[in-house]
Amino acid sequence: MPDSSPDTTTSTRSPQQVVDQLIREWQLTPHPEGGWFKELHRSALSVQRNDGQQRPAITTILYLLDAGSISRWHAVHHADEVWTHLQGSPLSLWTLQPEGGVAEQTVLSLHQPVHAVPAGHWMAARAEGQYSLVSCCVGPGFDFGDFEMLRDRPSDQHPAGALNALI
């Protein structure tokens, strides 16, 4: 487990040094949607979804976006995702109904640290400063078989309201 000393967030380090230290200490790897991640927990408890698929009850990752990264539009089908702001700059999280509409922006910070994204809804995110460190919990647990990137759909199948800069 990484050193949790206050040195990670002290003002003597540049934001890039903090990002580099978080990546190194937590052994974060690139995520397909953008940014960096590491799975921290995959429940041993298994649940059966309504469609009959078995999944862990819950999974949890650490997720890091630096100033040059975005979490591109993606959806987790058949599972809710809860985003929790842990450290760094506020994070803008956009959500969109599965069929489209108006993208809603929620800013996660110390003042509003948690937001739940319902199963099948589109989501995208961006750090509003040098970096944002969040935890993402998915239940039933995450499986890449339930994950869809909007960029993988033909553009004529993109839901209305998906901000192009986040595709």
Number of C-alpha atoms within 10 A of each C-alpha: 6 10 10 9 8 7 12 18 18 11 9 10 13 12 19 13 13 21 24 14 17 19 18 12 14 16 13 19 15 13 13 12 19 20 23 23 23 18 17 13 13 18 15 11 10 14 17 12 13 8 7 8 9 13 21 18 18 21 21 21 20 20 26 30 26 24 17 12 17 20 23 24 25 24 25 23 20 20 24 20 27 17 21 22 23 19 17 23 21 25 25 19 20 23 26 26 20 17 13 15 13 14 18 13 15 16 20 23 19 14 9 12 16 18 16 14 21 20 19 21 21 26 27 23 24 26 24 17 15 18 24 25 23 25 21 21 24 24 19 22 24 25 14 8 8 14 15 17 16 21 16 11 10 8 9 7 11 17 17 15 15 22 15 10 8 17 17
